[in-house]
Amino acid sequence: LRALSALCVEIGLVSNLVEQYAQYALDQLPVRPSVCVWSFECGWLKPDPRIFARACELLDVKPENALMVGDSMVADFRGAPSFGLQAVLLDRQSLGHGGCTTVQSLDSIPSIVDKSRQ
């Protein structure tokens, strides 16, 4: 997240996390997201396209210019493209999800973002 921030990338958090854990989760991050869209606030759970639409609206970014990175095949990888976002599946155990763009570590994300800007 620090590397993305250094690249001047707007960071949004879209989460199905319950309210009681939200602040704790934010406190664990090395940088604060520009935007947080919590299911407990908006009423939509990922993979509902409306939760991704809200994040894009708050970030003032077109869906095709946004990248969703998440560890859930259904909620993140399949959910985000339903609204037009690009998606990358975080697959720390290298389970080999066929047909998916995967990374084992978030450390790979800045280079993906950098390539998409070219």
Buried (B, 14 or more C-beta within 10 A) or exposed (E): BEBBBEEEBBBBBBBBBEEEEBEEEBEEEEEEBBBBBBBBEBEBBBBBBBBBBBBBEBBEBEBEEBBBBBEBBEBBBBBBBBBBBBBBBBBEEEEEEEEBBBBEEBEBBBEBBEEEEE
